[in-house]
């Protein structure tokens, strides 16, 4: 996960924004990629106001292990929550 300053025009409130890079080569099935994105967006919505006003990019760096979508969602949520918690402190 990386972050960059928010360069917004004057008059607009700065807030945390999210970008996702979930490559097909790391998650071959569309249902897997969509599930990962949904979980990350939901975690971000819960933490958005606690995060500094920057642009955050979440990128998948390695292949997703074959598992059920339910267990994958739990793993993704736990990891993303840990990252956002660390950033919010």
N, C-alpha and C positions, 0 to 999 in steps of 0.2 A: 504494500500500500504506500502510495506517495502522496504528497500534498504540495500545493503551490499557492501563492497569494492570489486573492480574488481581485482582478483588475476590472472594476465596474465603473461605468460612467458616473459622474457626480449626480447626486440626487437619488441614487438607488441604494437601498440598504444592503450591506454586505452580509452574506449568510453562507453557511457551509453548502457546497454543491458536490454531487457525486458523479463519477464516471466509471463505467465498467468495461473491462476487456476480458471476455470469456471466449477464448479461441476454440475453434472447431477441432483443432488438432489435439487439444488437451481434454475436451469433453465432446466426444463424437456425436452423441445423440442430442437432438434439439430439445427434447424433454429435460435432459440433464442440465443443459445450459440455461434453459428458462427457469428451472427450479432454483439453480444457484443464484441467478439474477434476482428472482423474487425474494429470496431469503435475505440477500445483501441489502436490497432496497428497503425491506421492512425493518431490518436492524438499523439502517441509517435514519429512517424516519423517526425511530424512537430516540435516537441520540443527537439528532440534528441541532437542536438548540443548545446542547451542552458542548458542542464542538467549536473550535475557533473558526472564524469565517475564512475558510480557504477552499480550494478545489481539491477533492480527494479522488484518487483513481485506484480502483481495486482491480488487480490483474491476476489471472490464473497463471501460475508458473510451471505447473507439472500436471501430468495426466491424472485424471480422476480414477481412483480404484473402483473396480466393479463392485457395487453394493446396491442396496435398495434405495429408492428415492427418500424414504423416510429417514433412514440412518444418515444419508448424505446431507439432508437438510439440517439434521441435528449437529453434525460435524461442522458444517459451514457456519451455522448460527453461532456456535460456541467460539469458533476462531474469529469471526468478524466482531462479535461482542467484545472479545479480549482486545482486539486491535483498537476499536473505538473507545473502550474504557481507558486504555493506555494514553490515547491521544487527548481525551477529555481531561485527564489529570493535569 
